[in-house]
Amino acid sequence: MASDRPGRRRSRPPGSLLALLVASLGTGAVGCDSKSGGTPPPVGGATGTASGGKGGLGGAGTGGAAGAGGAMTVTGHAGAGGQAAGGAAGGGAGGSPPDPACAVPVPVTSPPYPTEIRFRNDGATALYLHTGCIGVEYGISSCASGYRDSLEPTFQCACNCESTSCTGSLSCGACPAPASAAVAPGTSTKMMWDGVVTTDEDRSTYTCVHSRNASAGRHRVAIRVYDDATSARDLRGGRIVTQDFDLPAASGVVEVAISTVQPDPCAGPPPAATPACTGSEARDASCALALSMKYGSEGGLVSRTDSSTIDPPASYTLTQTFANRAAMPDQQCTATIPTCARDARVVTTSDLTRVLTNPVVAAAFATATPVFGYDPRPVDGSILVLRRPDGTSLGIGNSRPGAGVPPELLDAQTVLLRLNAQMLGDPACANVAR
């Protein structure tokens, strides 16, 4: 399956273009690229004040001064209270109390806090990292969100929503082909994170972006490391390396030792006592999927059809059916969905539970497959169809004026398509076509 907006959340190219884009975003001008929060999950809201930010699951907002001394900056989890002015310690009305582990000394400067991230190889052999539009791809998340948010830079071909000239889509050209970057023993690969996060807004005919500065506090950088160039290029296997750090970072630099093999409690099948997911778990809290769903692209004259199924406690099955079955028989793979993750970019059982049990999504299912958005199947197009075991289903078409798709359904579509791409990188699915 492919999104109707290919490249909408791809990584941005590095280089001189970045400086131009920083300037254009600062003045409200249209830019072909933006500082992005990546593929943000439908959790939480914008940066807030003492009340903890706009209401939403997992969101966070910077708290006010910490008591009379004002010695620490703390961040509270978002609650139903919405955004409000205030100077009390973070959490405040409408949000849960801040986690002391997320606090950092009050910065002497205001955000943004640009940070140089150095991926360092202290081992005896070369290691490899996946590269895309921004170069080396990595993740950043905040302690305040339970390390659930995605703050890393990704490519978005979109204009600034606040600009009066932002009235349509842009043409940015294609990203370079995926590749790998070798990190030789005793060397580092450096990436610059500007400390600015963007979220996108679907306006039916085009997408625009909102920008904000990442708040001071405890954060985590995560990257997948590979032993060979081909695996890095194709996102096959690999292991996750993480490094927690304070923002702003000391001297503006974060060192990540990618040669260190870290224990991963989230790897492998879930233990028998794993609790059922609620959708509100922290990233590193394991939970079991409690629902089943089948989904896939339907319609269009295609040579291959992919159908995916998720089942408790953490099972994923992909079935590929080819139009010419005599020449190409069906292909199938089964793999385990991560029940938790140290990397916020990884789709987990909690992510699936959150988007698929959302009240708007749950209420959209019916016996006659209602289609939300424009249905292009009469003109050889396709839509994403979700089917539950009880026989109800729903279709997600293209967003257009007069045929918009609820954001909750777009969130579900994004997570399911990301899951497909992720599971294709599992060694258990090496036999199926990408």
N, C-alpha and C positions, 0 to 999 in steps of 0.2 A: 504493500500500500504506500501511496505517496501523498503527502499533504498537498492541498490545493494552493499552498504558498511555499513552494520549494525555496530553501535558502532564507526563510524568514528569520531563523534563529541560528544562522551559521556564524562562524568565527570571523572576526574582522581582520583585514590585512594590516601588517605593521608598517612602519616607515613614516615617511614625511606626510602621508595622508592624515595620520593621526593628529599631528599638530594643527593642521587646517581644520579638522573636525572639532577639536577642542575649542578653537576660536569661534567656529560657526555656532556651536551649541551655546557658548557663552553670550552671544549677541542675539540669539533667537533666530538665526538664519537657518535656511534649509541645508542639511548636510546629507551626503549619500551614505553615511555610516554613523554609528553612534556608540557611545560607551554603554554597554549593555549589562544587565543583570542576568543574562543568559536565558535559560528556559525556566522562568520563575514558576514554581508551583502555585496553585491557586490558594495560597495561604497568606493571611496577614494583610497588612496595609502599609501605608506610607509612614515615613519617619514622623514620630509624634513628639509630644512634650511630656509632662509629668503623668498624664493619664495613660501613656503607653501606646499611643498611636491609634489609627483607625481600627475599628473592630474587625476581627477576622482570625481564624485559626492559625496559630503559629507565627503571627506577625509580631513585630517589635517596634518600639519607639523609644527614643532616648529619654531618660528620666531627667528630672530637674536637678538642682543642686542637692548634694548629699548632706543634709543637715546644716548646721550653722558653719561647720568647718569648710564644707565644700571641697573635701580632699579627694573625692573619688567621683568618677563618672560611672553611673549605673544604668542598666537598660532593663526595662520591664516588658513582660509579654503583653501583647495587645489583648484588649477585652472589648466588651460591648459598649463601653463608655464613650468610644469615639475619640476624636482629637480634641484636646482642650488645653487651654493655657494654664500654667501652674508652675510653681517652683518647688513643690514637695518632692521627696525622693521618688525615683522611677517606680512604675507599677501603678500607683495612685488610683483614682477612681476609674473603674471600668477595666483595669488590667490586673494580672496576678503580680505578686511581689517579685522584684528582680532576683535573679540568682547571683549571690555574691561572687561566685566563680567567674562571672562575666565582667566584673568591674575592673577598670584600669584607672591609674592616676589621671586626674584632670589634665588634659592637654594644654600646653601653653599657647598653641596656635589653633586656629579654626580649620574645619575641614574644607576641602578634601585633603586626604592624606596619601599622596602618591607613594607607592611602595615597590621597591625592586625585589623580585623574587628570584633567588638563585637555586637552581636545581643542580646539586653537587654530587658527583660520582666519586666516592672514596674507595671504590672497589678496585679489583685488578683486571676486570674486563669491561668492554664497552656496554652501555645500556642505551635503550632507545625509547623515545617519546613520540606520541602521535602529533602530527602537525596538520593544521587546517588554515583557514583564512587569516587568523591572527598569529599564526606561527604555532608554537607549542601550546596545546590546549590543556587547561587545568581548571580546578574548581575552587571557589572561595565561599565560605558560609560563616554565619555568625553564631556565637554562643547563645545570644539572646533569643534566637529562634529555635534553639535545640539543634542547631546545625542543620536545619531543614531548608533554609533559603539558599538561593543561588545568586551570588553577587559577582561572579567572574565576568570578564569581558567576552562578548560574543558578537558576531557580525549581524547587524540588522540594517537592511536597506530601507530606511525610513527617515522621515523628517521629524523635527521637534514639534510635538503636539501643541505647545504653547505659541508657536510661531504663526502669525496671521497668514503667511504664505504657504503653510502646510495644508494643502487642499487635495493632494493626490499622491499616487505612488511615484517612486523614483526608479531610475535605471542605473544600476551600479556595476553591471558586468558580472562575469562569473568568478567564483572563487577558484584558486588554484586546486589542482587535484590533491586528495589526501596523500600525505607522505610521512616520513619518519625523520627524526633528528637524532643523530648519534651523540652521546655524551661520553667522551673518552675518559679512561681512568685518570683521576687527578684533575679533572676540569669541571667547569660549570656551564650551564646554559641559563642565560638571564632573560627574564620577562619583566615588563613594567606594567603594574596595575595602577591605574590613575585614581583609584578610590572613589570613582563615580559609578553609580548603578542606574540602569534604566529599565523600565518596564514598558511593554508595548500595549497599545490600545487598538482594537479592531474597529475600524470605521466603515465597515461593509465593503467599500471599493478599494480601500488601502489601509495600511497600518502606519501609525505614528508612535513616537516614543516619548515617555516622560523621564526626566533625569533627576537624580537626587544624590547627595553626598552620603557615602557610607559613614555610619556613626562610629565614634570611638568605642572600643570594647574588645573583648576577646573574640578572635576569629580563627578560622582553620583553612589552610590551603591543602588541597588534595590533588593527586596526580596518579595516573596509571602508568606503570613502568613495565617495559618489555625486554626480553632477552635477545630479540632479533628484529631486524628492520621490517621484514614482511609482516610479522604479527603486529607491530606498532602501526604500520600503515593501514592494515585491515581491521584494527581493533579486535584482535583475536586473543583471548586469554589475558595474560598480564596480571599484575598485582597492584594493589592500591597502597600508596605511601601518603601519609598525612603529617602535617606539622601545625600545631597550634601556635598562635602569636597574638601579641597585643597590637591594636591599631589606635594611635600611630605606633609604628614599629621603631625600635631603637635605631637611630641613624638612617631610618627609612629603608632598612634591608631585612629580608627574611631568608634564612638559609634552610634548605630542605635537602637532607641527605637521602638521595634516591637509592643508594646502594644498600641501605639498611632494610632488612626483611622484617617487617612488623607483623606481629600476630594479628589475625583478623577474626574476631569473634563472630563476624557476620557471614563468614564463608561457610559453605556446605549446607546441608539440609537442616531445617529447624528441629530443635529437640522436641520430644513428645509433649512436654509441659508448656510449650510456648502458648501464651494467651492469644485469644482472638484479637485481630486488629480493630481499633476504633477509628483510625485515621488521624489521631492526634499525637501519636507516639513521637518521641525524639528520634533522630536519625539512627542512633546506635542502640535503640530499644527494639529487640526482636519481637515480631508478632506474626500470627498465622492468618492467612486469608480465609475469610468465612463465607465467601460467595463464589459462584461460578459464572462465567460469561464467555460467549463465543462472539468473535467480531472479525470483520474483514471487509474489503472493498468489493462492492457489487455493482455490476453494470459495465458497459463498454466492451469493445471488441479487443480482447487482450489474449496474449498467448499463454499467460500463466495467472492463476488465481491463488492468492495466499489467504488462508483462514487460520486464525489464532484462537486458542482456548486457554482460559485460566481456571484452575480448580484449587480447592483447599488441599493441603495447607499452604502450598507454594509451588504449584505445578503449572508449567507453561508448555503448550504443544503447538507447533506450527506445522500445518499441512499445505503443501504446494501441489496444485492440480494443473496439469498442462493441457492445452487444447488438443495437441497431437499426442495422445496417450500411448499410441503405438510406438512412437519414437522416443518418448520421454515418460516413463511411469511416474506415478505420484511419489513425492518425497515427503518425509516427515521426521521431525525431531522433537524430543521432550527434554526439558531442562528445568532446573530449580530457580524460581524467582527469589532474589535476595529478600530475606525477611528483615534486614536492617542494612545500614551502610554507613561507613565513615565518610563517604563522598556524597555530597548532596545532589550530584548529577545522576546518581544511580536510582532507577525506578525500583521501589520496594513494594512489598505487600501492603504497607501502610499507605503509600501514595495511591495505589489502586483502590483501596478501601475508601479513602477520602473522596476521590473524584466520582466513583461509581455509586456511592451511597449518599452523595449530595442530594438534598431534597428536590432540587430542580431536575436533576438527572433522573432520580428514582420516579418522579411523577411523570416523566416524559414517555415512559414505556407504555405500549398499548398493543392490542392484538393485531392491528392492521398496519403496523410499521409506519407510524407518522414520520414525515421527513421535515426536519427543521433546516431552513435555508433553501436555496435554489437547488432543484433536482435536475441535473444535466443528463440523466440517463436517456431521455428521448432523443438526444443528439449525440449519442455514443459517449456520454460521460459516465462517471461513477460516483458513488457515495459510500461513506463508511456506515455499515450496519452493525448494531450491537444486538445480540440475542440472548435472552435469559432462559434458564431451564424451564421456567413456567410457561414458555411459549410466547411471551411478550417481547417486543423489539422496538427499536427506534433507528431512524436514519439521520445522519448528519451530512447535509449538503454544503454548498458554497454560500458564503455570506454575501448578500447583495442588498442594495436599497429596496425596501419593501419585502425582503426575505432574509432578515437577519437571523443569526444563530445565537442563542443565549450564551453568554460567556462561560457558564458552567459546563455546557456541552462542548464548547471549544477547549476548555481545560481537560475534559475527559478524553477528547480526541488527541490532544497533544501528548498526554501521558501514555495512552495506548500505542501511539505511533512510536514514541520514544522507547517503550518497552520492546516493540518489535526489533528496532535497530539494535538495542542493547543485547537481546537474546541471540541475535544472529552472530554476535561476537563470542558466545559461549562455545567452548570446544564441543559440547554435545550437539551443536547445530552446524558443525563444519561440513556436513554432507549436503546441506540445502543451498540453493542459489540465493545470492544477494539481490 
